[in-house]
Amino acid sequence: MKRLLICLLLFIASFHVFSQQNISVQITSPSNNALTDSIFFISASVNSTYEIANVTAAISGLTDTLLYNQNDAYFEGYLNVASLPLGDTLETIVTAKDVFNNSVSDTVSIIHVISPTISILSPVAGSNTNDPIHIKAVSTGYGQRKIYVSFSNFEDSFINSIDTIVNLAHAGGYLDFTVKDQWGQTADASSYLFYDGNPLLKEVYNGNGIIYDFNYNKVLIQDGEIVDINTLQSTTIRGSGGGDEGNSFLTPYGAVFGNGTGTYGGIAYDWNNDSLYRLSSGNASAVVHTAGKYATWLDADIPQDGDPLLTYVYLRNLETRTNTLVGLSGGNDDVDTEPIGINSYDADNAVDSTGKVVYVSGGNIVGITHDGVNNYNPSDSFYFQPITDGYNIAFCKRSPNGPAGTLDFNLYLYNNLTSSLKMIGTIYEVPYEGIGFINHPEPGPNYQLNNKYVAYTKVGTTGQWEVWLMDSTGNSKQLTFYSTNSTLDVLAPNGDLVYDYNNERYLVTNGSTQPKDIGAVSGTLYYRDSSWYVAEGRYVYKLLVNAFITVKDGDWNNPATWKDNIVPSATDDVIVENNVTISSNETCNSLKVVSPGSVTVLTGFNLTVLH
């Protein structure tokens, strides 16, 4: 009996010792008086001599069990306080208990507020600051919130929401919004705007997204939407999220585009008659080229070291939705690749509307028809970036034979009809200081082909680029004579050419050498259905290159009212920038009135606008 009593006393004494051992808890997140949303993260550091039975977090009657995270050695969890009042200061209690029922707590205070948000309802990204801008935005959050708006030299602030119309500075940039609540929490948003006050622009489409391409009376929108600009009927490209800017093109059947989501480059797609076709594996560049019912795209093998062994050039017939392997290319050879920065993921290639493909293989140009018949393969090397219009193939060759310390890039032209090759001239000249990436000529700004016409830049006496045009018979003429660079914009199939100089666009019609200033370089220029258009932001404008423009107040029939002292006829486009009076029946093709201009039609007379 004595032994039993001694054992019992020893057990009670040892339990009392165990129950008095150390245990501590410290809340590591959130900090005291932190602002928390309706669901917030909580963590605590717990130290104990004995095993922890549980750790709980409690706030105003709501509890949750925290779990041990072995990676950071904290007890962690989330508390949902959405049911508790906003704006209140709440006490959060974390309690740790060991297996012997020893417990300890730590507390912090939190302020329950939701983070503010800001949503821009207007302006839509890509709006033109030439027009009054409707600024409309709403914010969410708790309590009073202040919204700050800024753009160029414009700044203003509003409470909780904005709905106003303002005339912003004639400039491009981001309209920035910041919402701030009484606790200092903020959220930001912005909308990109541009400025183009060119009076020659006549709006023909106004949409809700940035335009990537314009063709076939349709626009391709940034997020993968195709809209008919006449009927406004739209189609959404499903399953891809759309392509990248500059690599997304409308076709007669939908759109061909590439995006940079591939492992080694990107993925090419064909949206064709409301179905999406993935063309490439993602192992090569996503760059696509289109012409009529044909498109080219690339694919590649990826060896173990991660570099492509071969790049495959494919031709797709968009009408039949069939693919043809037209060639294998390692890109340019090593000597040619390094100095001009072209790698073998992106084999240079081009296609024309008949399905003829040209591409680079080991520095050689290979021409091949849609049925696989090779029709051109020069024996020389170091050629790159070919283009074709079906009549000619133009491409560059790098030559180290320029002035000391420079590389020359010469333009070559191969005529498919006569099977003749000739060098056009040096179109680009750059300093060369050893192997490494250097600038090089590009199709577009430095050379273009269209319907047997050839436009190109040529190096002038002081190294500047001058614009030249070769007509369909092979005769060349110089169009610019500036002391600084001029570059190509768009060559039309009728031989009309728009070039860029000093941030202005100039039109030279076929057979003329006199340039006409048609406005600042802004947006993307297109030649469609015998007219010039500009796609800019979310707009498509018709460029009224032959419009009659007023120069002073006066009567419509007075030649002095008009530039060049010529009264417009019934088939002409008219732009009124002054106060014009109609004192007889008049007709014009289209009419655009630019503020502060006006048109006053006197009683008894009519002005008929055809379009």
C-alpha positions in Angstrom: 0.0 0.0 0.0 2.8 2.3 0.8 4.4 1.6 -2.5 1.2 2.4 -4.4 0.9 5.7 -2.5 4.5 6.6 -3.3 4.0 5.9 -7.0 0.8 8.0 -7.1 2.6 10.9 -5.4 5.5 10.7 -7.9 3.1 10.7 -10.9 1.2 13.7 -9.6 4.5 15.5 -9.0 5.8 14.7 -12.5 2.6 15.7 -14.2 2.8 19.0 -12.3 6.3 19.5 -13.6 5.3 18.7 -17.2 2.4 21.1 -17.0 4.7 23.9 -16.0 7.1 23.7 -18.9 7.5 26.6 -21.4 5.2 27.3 -24.3 5.1 30.6 -26.4 3.4 31.9 -29.5 4.0 35.0 -31.6 1.9 36.2 -34.5 4.2 36.9 -37.5 1.5 37.9 -40.0 -0.5 40.2 -40.1 1.3 43.0 -38.3 -0.5 45.0 -35.6 -3.1 47.4 -37.1 -2.6 46.0 -40.6 -5.2 46.6 -43.3 -6.8 43.3 -44.3 -9.2 42.2 -46.9 -12.1 39.9 -46.2 -9.9 36.8 -46.5 -6.5 37.3 -45.0 -3.4 35.1 -44.3 -2.3 34.5 -40.7 0.9 32.8 -39.4 2.4 32.3 -36.0 5.7 31.1 -34.6 5.2 28.6 -31.7 7.9 27.3 -29.3 7.0 24.5 -26.8 8.9 22.0 -24.7 6.2 19.4 -25.5 4.3 18.4 -28.6 1.7 20.9 -29.8 -1.9 19.7 -29.8 -3.4 22.5 -31.8 -3.1 26.2 -32.8 -6.2 28.2 -33.4 -7.0 31.7 -34.6 -10.1 33.5 -33.5 -11.6 36.9 -34.3 -15.1 38.1 -33.1 -16.4 34.5 -32.7 -14.9 33.2 -36.0 -12.2 30.5 -35.5 -9.9 28.4 -37.7 -7.2 25.9 -37.1 -3.7 26.8 -38.2 -1.6 24.0 -39.8 2.1 23.5 -39.5 4.2 24.4 -42.6 7.5 22.5 -42.4 9.1 24.7 -45.0 9.0 27.9 -42.9 8.3 26.3 -39.5 5.2 28.4 -38.9 1.6 27.5 -38.2 -0.5 29.1 -41.0 -4.0 29.5 -42.3 -6.6 31.9 -43.6 -9.4 33.7 -41.8 -12.6 34.7 -43.7 -14.1 37.8 -42.1 -16.4 38.8 -44.9 -19.4 38.6 -42.5 -17.9 41.2 -40.1 -18.4 45.0 -40.5 -16.1 46.9 -42.8 -14.0 49.6 -41.3 -13.9 48.1 -37.8 -10.7 47.4 -35.8 -10.8 43.8 -34.8 -8.7 41.8 -32.3 -7.2 38.6 -33.7 -6.2 36.0 -31.1 -3.9 33.0 -31.8 -3.8 30.3 -29.1 -1.3 27.5 -29.0 -2.0 24.4 -26.8 0.3 21.4 -26.0 -0.6 17.8 -25.3 -0.7 18.6 -21.6 -3.3 21.3 -22.1 -0.8 24.1 -21.5 -1.9 27.1 -23.6 -0.7 30.6 -24.5 -2.1 33.3 -26.7 -0.9 36.3 -28.7 -3.1 39.1 -30.1 -2.9 41.7 -32.9 -5.4 44.3 -34.1 -6.5 44.4 -37.7 -8.6 46.9 -39.7 -11.1 45.2 -41.9 -11.2 47.0 -45.2 -11.4 45.7 -48.8 -8.8 46.9 -51.3 -10.0 49.6 -53.7 -10.3 48.9 -57.4 -10.7 51.1 -60.5 -12.5 50.2 -63.7 -12.2 52.3 -66.9 -15.4 52.5 -68.9 -14.2 55.2 -71.2 -12.1 56.1 -73.1 -11.4 52.8 -74.9 -7.7 52.1 -75.5 -6.7 53.5 -78.8 -8.9 56.6 -78.8 -7.8 59.8 -80.6 -7.2 62.9 -78.4 -8.0 65.0 -81.4 -11.6 64.5 -80.4 -13.2 65.4 -77.0 -12.5 62.5 -74.6 -15.3 61.0 -72.5 -13.7 60.0 -69.2 -15.8 57.5 -67.3 -14.6 55.3 -64.5 -15.9 53.6 -61.3 -14.2 52.5 -58.2 -15.0 50.0 -55.5 -13.9 49.8 -51.9 -15.0 51.0 -48.4 -15.6 54.6 -47.5 -14.8 57.6 -49.6 -12.2 57.1 -52.3 -10.4 59.7 -54.3 -9.6 59.1 -58.0 -6.7 61.0 -59.6 -6.6 61.3 -63.3 -3.6 62.6 -65.3 -2.5 62.9 -69.0 0.2 65.1 -70.4 -0.6 68.5 -68.9 -4.0 67.5 -67.6 -4.6 66.6 -63.9 -7.9 66.3 -61.9 -9.4 64.4 -59.0 -12.9 63.0 -58.3 -14.7 61.2 -55.5 -15.6 57.5 -56.0 -16.4 57.8 -59.7 -15.8 59.9 -62.9 -18.1 60.9 -65.7 -16.9 63.9 -67.6 -15.9 65.1 -71.1 -12.6 66.9 -71.5 -10.4 68.3 -74.3 -7.0 66.7 -73.6 -3.7 67.9 -74.9 -3.1 66.9 -78.6 -0.6 64.2 -77.7 -0.2 60.5 -77.4 0.4 58.5 -74.2 -1.4 56.9 -71.3 -4.4 58.4 -69.5 -3.5 57.3 -65.9 -6.0 56.6 -63.1 -5.2 56.1 -59.4 -7.8 55.4 -56.7 -6.9 56.0 -53.1 -9.0 55.2 -50.0 -8.8 56.9 -46.5 -6.3 54.2 -45.3 -3.9 55.0 -48.2 -4.6 51.8 -50.2 -4.3 52.4 -53.9 -5.1 50.8 -57.3 -4.0 51.9 -60.8 -5.3 51.6 -64.3 -4.5 53.3 -67.6 -5.8 53.6 -71.2 -3.5 54.3 -74.1 -4.5 57.3 -76.3 -2.9 58.6 -79.5 -3.2 61.9 -81.4 -3.7 62.4 -85.1 -5.1 65.7 -86.2 -4.5 65.2 -89.9 -7.4 66.9 -91.7 -7.1 64.4 -94.6 -8.3 61.5 -92.4 -12.0 60.6 -92.7 -13.2 58.1 -90.1 -14.8 54.9 -91.6 -14.6 52.6 -88.6 -14.6 53.1 -84.8 -14.3 50.0 -82.7 -13.5 48.8 -79.2 -10.0 47.3 -79.6 -6.6 48.0 -81.0 -6.5 47.1 -84.7 -3.8 44.6 -85.9 -4.8 44.4 -89.6 -7.2 45.8 -92.1 -8.1 43.9 -95.3 -11.2 42.6 -97.2 -13.2 45.4 -95.6 -12.6 43.8 -92.2 -10.4 44.6 -89.2 -8.5 42.1 -87.0 -8.7 43.2 -83.4 -6.0 42.8 -80.7 -7.8 40.2 -78.6 -8.7 38.0 -81.6 -11.9 39.5 -83.1 -12.7 40.0 -86.8 -15.2 42.8 -87.6 -16.7 43.7 -90.9 -16.4 47.5 -91.0 -19.5 47.9 -93.1 -22.0 45.6 -91.4 -20.2 45.6 -88.0 -20.7 41.8 -87.9 -18.0 40.3 -85.7 -16.4 36.9 -85.2 -14.3 35.9 -82.2 -11.3 33.6 -82.8 -11.8 30.9 -80.2 -9.1 28.9 -78.5 -5.9 30.9 -79.0 -6.3 34.4 -77.5 -5.2 35.9 -80.8 -1.8 36.7 -82.3 1.0 39.2 -81.7 1.0 42.7 -83.1 2.8 42.8 -86.5 2.3 39.0 -86.9 -1.5 38.8 -87.4 -3.0 39.0 -90.8 -6.5 38.7 -92.3 -7.1 36.2 -95.1 -10.1 35.6 -97.4 -11.0 32.7 -95.0 -10.3 34.3 -91.6 -6.9 35.1 -90.2 -3.4 33.6 -90.0 -1.3 34.6 -87.0 1.5 33.7 -84.6 2.1 34.2 -80.9 5.1 33.7 -78.7 3.7 30.9 -76.5 6.0 28.2 -77.9 8.8 26.5 -76.0 11.6 27.8 -78.3 9.8 30.4 -80.4 6.1 30.6 -81.0 3.0 28.9 -82.4 1.4 29.6 -85.8 -2.4 29.3 -86.3 -4.9 29.4 -89.1 -8.4 30.6 -88.2 -10.3 29.3 -91.2 -14.1 29.3 -91.8 -14.8 29.5 -88.0 -12.3 26.7 -87.1 -8.9 27.1 -85.5 -6.0 25.0 -86.8 -2.6 24.9 -85.0 0.1 24.8 -87.6 3.4 24.6 -85.7 4.8 22.7 -82.8 6.2 25.8 -81.0 9.8 24.8 -81.7 10.5 27.6 -84.2 9.7 31.3 -84.9 5.9 32.0 -85.0 6.4 34.4 -87.9 3.9 33.9 -90.7 3.6 35.4 -94.2 0.5 35.6 -96.2 -0.6 36.5 -99.8 -4.0 35.8 -101.2 -5.0 32.2 -100.4 -1.5 31.1 -99.3 0.6 31.4 -96.1 4.0 30.2 -95.0 5.0 29.1 -91.5 8.0 27.4 -89.8 8.7 24.4 -87.7 11.9 22.9 -86.3 13.5 19.8 -84.7 15.0 20.4 -81.2 18.0 18.2 -80.4 19.1 17.5 -76.9 21.2 20.7 -76.6 18.2 22.8 -77.2 19.1 24.2 -80.6 17.2 23.5 -83.8 18.9 21.1 -86.2 16.7 22.0 -89.1 14.0 24.6 -89.8 11.1 23.4 -92.0 9.4 25.9 -94.3 5.8 25.0 -94.9 3.3 26.4 -97.4 -0.4 26.3 -96.5 -3.2 26.5 -99.1 -5.8 28.3 -97.0 -8.6 27.4 -99.4 -8.1 23.6 -99.1 -6.5 23.8 -95.7 -3.6 21.6 -96.8 0.1 22.0 -95.9 3.2 21.3 -98.1 6.7 21.0 -96.9 8.6 23.2 -99.4 12.1 23.2 -97.9 14.5 22.6 -95.1 16.6 25.4 -93.9 19.3 25.9 -91.3 18.7 29.6 -91.6 21.8 31.5 -92.7 25.2 29.9 -92.4 27.4 30.8 -89.4 29.4 33.5 -91.2 26.3 35.2 -92.3 24.2 34.7 -89.2 26.2 36.4 -86.5 26.9 39.8 -87.9 23.3 40.5 -89.0 21.6 38.9 -86.1 19.4 36.4 -88.0 19.2 33.0 -86.3 18.2 29.6 -87.6 14.9 29.6 -85.7 13.6 32.2 -88.2 14.4 31.1 -91.7 13.8 34.1 -94.0 10.9 33.4 -96.4 8.2 35.0 -98.4 5.2 33.9 -100.5 3.2 35.5 -103.3 -0.5 35.2 -104.2 0.1 32.3 -106.6 1.9 30.2 -104.0 5.5 30.8 -105.1 7.7 30.6 -102.0 11.3 31.9 -101.6 13.4 31.2 -98.6 17.0 31.2 -97.3 18.9 28.0 -96.9 22.5 28.2 -95.7 22.8 31.8 -97.0 21.4 30.8 -100.5 18.0 31.9 -101.9 15.7 29.1 -102.9 12.7 29.7 -105.0 10.0 27.1 -105.2 6.4 27.0 -106.7 3.4 25.7 -104.9 3.7 22.4 -106.7 7.3 21.8 -105.5 9.2 22.8 -108.6 12.4 24.6 -107.8 12.7 27.7 -110.0 15.6 29.6 -108.6 18.8 28.7 -106.6 21.8 31.0 -107.1 25.2 29.5 -106.5 26.5 32.4 -104.4 25.8 32.8 -100.6 25.3 35.4 -97.9 21.8 36.3 -99.2 19.0 37.0 -96.8 15.5 38.4 -96.3 13.9 37.7 -99.7 10.5 39.1 -100.8 8.5 38.3 -104.0 5.5 39.6 -105.8 5.3 36.7 -108.3 7.2 38.6 -111.0 10.4 39.5 -109.1 12.4 38.2 -106.2 14.3 40.8 -104.2 16.9 40.0 -101.6 20.0 41.4 -100.0 23.6 40.3 -100.0 26.1 41.4 -97.4 29.4 42.5 -98.8 32.6 43.6 -96.9 33.7 45.7 -99.9 32.4 49.1 -98.7 34.5 52.0 -97.5 37.1 51.1 -94.8 35.4 49.9 -91.6 31.9 49.4 -93.2 29.7 46.7 -94.5 27.6 47.2 -97.6 24.3 45.6 -98.2 23.4 45.3 -101.8 20.0 44.7 -103.3 19.6 42.1 -105.9 16.6 41.5 -108.2 15.8 38.2 -109.9 13.2 38.5 -112.7 11.1 35.3 -112.9 9.9 36.1 -116.4 13.4 36.6 -117.9 15.3 34.5 -115.5 17.8 37.3 -115.1 19.6 38.5 -112.0 21.0 42.0 -111.4 22.3 44.1 -108.6 20.3 47.2 -108.0 22.8 49.0 -105.8 24.0 49.5 -102.3 20.9 50.1 -100.1 22.4 50.1 -96.7 25.9 50.9 -95.3 26.9 50.4 -91.6 30.1 50.5 -89.6 31.6 47.1 -88.9 33.7 46.4 -85.9 33.9 42.6 -85.8 31.5 39.8 -85.2 28.3 40.8 -83.4 24.8 42.0 -84.1 24.5 45.0 -86.4 21.7 46.8 -88.1 20.7 45.6 -91.5 18.2 46.5 -94.3 14.6 45.3 -93.8 11.8 44.6 -96.3 9.4 47.4 -95.9 11.4 50.5 -95.0 14.3 49.6 -97.4 12.8 47.6 -100.2 9.3 46.6 -101.5 7.8 44.8 -104.6 4.3 45.1 -106.0 3.0 44.2 -109.4 6.4 44.5 -111.2 7.2 47.8 -109.4 10.3 47.9 -107.2 10.8 50.6 -104.5 14.1 50.8 -102.6 16.4 53.0 -100.7 19.8 53.7 -102.0 22.8 55.1 -100.1 23.5 58.7 -101.0 26.8 60.7 -101.0 26.9 61.1 -97.2 25.5 57.7 -96.3 21.9 58.8 -96.1 19.1 56.8 -97.7 17.3 58.2 -100.8 14.1 56.7 -102.2 14.2 55.2 -105.7 11.4 53.6 -107.8 11.8 51.1 -110.7 8.8 50.9 -113.0 7.4 47.8 -114.6 9.7 48.2 -117.6 12.8 48.3 -115.5 13.5 52.0 -115.6 14.6 53.6 -112.3 14.3 57.1 -111.0 15.3 58.9 -107.8 12.4 60.4 -105.8 14.1 62.0 -102.8 17.1 64.2 -102.5 17.3 65.0 -98.8 20.5 65.2 -96.7 19.0 62.8 -94.1 17.2 59.5 -94.4 14.0 58.9 -96.2 12.4 55.5 -96.1 9.6 53.6 -97.8 6.1 53.3 -96.3 3.8 51.6 -98.9 4.2 50.8 -102.6 0.8 50.4 -104.3 0.1 48.0 -107.2 -0.4 50.9 -109.6 3.1 52.3 -108.9 2.0 55.0 -106.5 4.4 55.3 -103.5 4.2 56.8 -100.1 7.6 57.5 -98.4 8.4 58.9 -95.0 10.7 61.8 -94.3 11.2 63.8 -91.1 8.1 62.2 -89.5 5.8 63.2 -92.5 4.3 61.0 -95.2 4.7 62.0 -98.8 2.8 60.6 -101.8 4.3 60.3 -105.2 1.9 59.2 -107.9 3.1 57.0 -110.7 4.7 59.0 -113.5 5.4 62.0 -111.2 8.4 63.1 -109.2 6.5 65.7 -107.2 5.8 64.6 -103.6 2.6 65.6 -101.8 2.6 65.9 -98.0 -0.3 63.8 -96.8 0.2 64.1 -93.0 2.4 62.9 -90.1 3.6 59.4 -89.9 1.1 57.8 -87.5 -0.7 54.4 -87.5 -0.4 51.8 -90.2 -0.9 52.8 -93.9 -2.8 50.5 -96.3 -3.7 50.6 -100.0 -7.1 48.9 -100.4 -9.5 49.0 -103.3 -7.7 51.9 -105.1 -7.7 54.1 -101.9 -5.4 54.9 -99.1 -6.4 54.0 -95.5 -4.8 54.4 -92.1 -5.5 52.0 -89.2 -4.7 53.7 -85.9 -5.6 52.6 -82.4 -9.2 51.5 -82.7 -10.0 53.5 -85.9 -9.8 53.0 -89.6 -9.5 56.3 -91.6 -9.8 56.9 -95.3 -6.9 59.1 -96.3 -8.3 61.7 -98.7 -5.2 62.3 -100.6 -6.9 64.3 -103.4 -9.3 66.3 -101.2 -10.0 69.9 -101.9 -9.2 72.0 -98.8 -10.4 75.5 -97.9 -7.8 78.2 -97.2 -10.0 81.2 -96.2 -13.6 82.1 -95.5 -15.7 82.7 -98.5 -18.3 81.4 -101.0 -18.1 77.7 -102.2 -17.9 78.9 -105.8 -15.1 81.4 -105.3 -11.7 79.8 -106.4 -9.9 81.9 -103.8 -11.7 79.9 -101.1 -9.8 76.8 -102.1 -6.2 75.7 -102.1 -4.7 75.9 -105.6 -7.6 78.2 -106.5 -9.7 75.4 -107.9 -13.4 74.9 -107.0 -14.2 71.2 -106.3 -16.4 69.2 -108.6 -19.3 66.8 -107.8 -16.9 63.8 -107.6 -14.3 65.4 -105.3 -13.7 65.0 -101.6 -14.0 68.2 -99.6 -12.4 69.4 -96.3 -13.7 72.6 -94.8 -11.4 74.3 -92.3 -12.9 77.8 -92.7 -16.4 79.4 -92.9 -17.9 78.6 -96.3 -21.2 79.8 -97.7 -23.4 77.9 -100.2 -25.2 80.3 -102.5 -26.0 77.8 -105.3 -26.8 74.1 -105.5 -23.6 72.1 -105.0 -22.6 68.5 -104.9 -19.4 66.8 -103.6 -18.3 63.2 -103.1 -17.6 63.5 -99.4 -17.5 66.4 -96.8 -15.5 66.8 -93.7 -15.8 69.9 -91.6 -12.9 70.6 -89.2 -13.4 72.9 -86.3 -13.7 75.9 -86.3 -14.8 75.6 -89.9 -18.5 75.7 -90.9 -20.8 75.4 -93.9 -23.8 77.7 -94.2 -26.4 76.8 -96.9 -28.4 79.8 -97.8 -32.2 79.5 -98.1 -33.3 78.0 -101.4 -30.1 76.1 -102.1 -28.8 72.6 -101.4 -25.5 70.9 -100.7 -25.6 67.2 -101.7 -22.9 64.9 -100.2 -22.8 61.6 -102.1 -20.8 59.6 -99.5 
